[in-house]
Amino acid sequence: LMPLVNRTESAGERARQLRILANVHAELGDGAATVRSAEQAIATIPPESSVDEASYARQARARGLSLLAQSDAALQEVDAATRLLIDDGRSPDSFEVLRAQRLRAEFLLRAGRHADAFAVLRTPRGQQTSKESSPIHTGLALDLLGEAQLKAGDGAAARAAHEAARSAFARQLSDEHPYLIRNATLRNSVSHTRERS
């Protein structure tokens, strides 16, 4: 992506590439690089761009802040990104808003605020059951729900959530995809926890 960003003349396309780069850094766990690329994306977005571009770039910045253990700032940023979408007329059940809510739950879970994350994730909306949700985003939300349920001490519910996540992922991803590998690790950890108790 870096050479591509440097060669791209369109500001809108460069902003999109920088946002994608920020999300790649987030997947690799590099919070500082995530924030840096997201802020470059935000600064590059042309004024005539859709609200989605600004919202997604702010969500990427929020991911970086969360990785840097700046949970309050991450939550404020993802809430601001969500407000941009809703103020633009998006429904609370739209894919874009549901994705932001999943990120909010992820940040809460990472911050150790398990009950707050669980409250977001246990609703049908939190489980990404909207018709607009992709199997991947549904799987990610269900894996988060499983993690929150395990923290709450409900291993059986956690296992069921991770199994449902596996089914969602399998509709769109190959067995070697990192999301399915992570899901297998989560399912195995639930079994291991249950065996030890």
Disulfide bonds with the S-S distance in Angstrom:
none
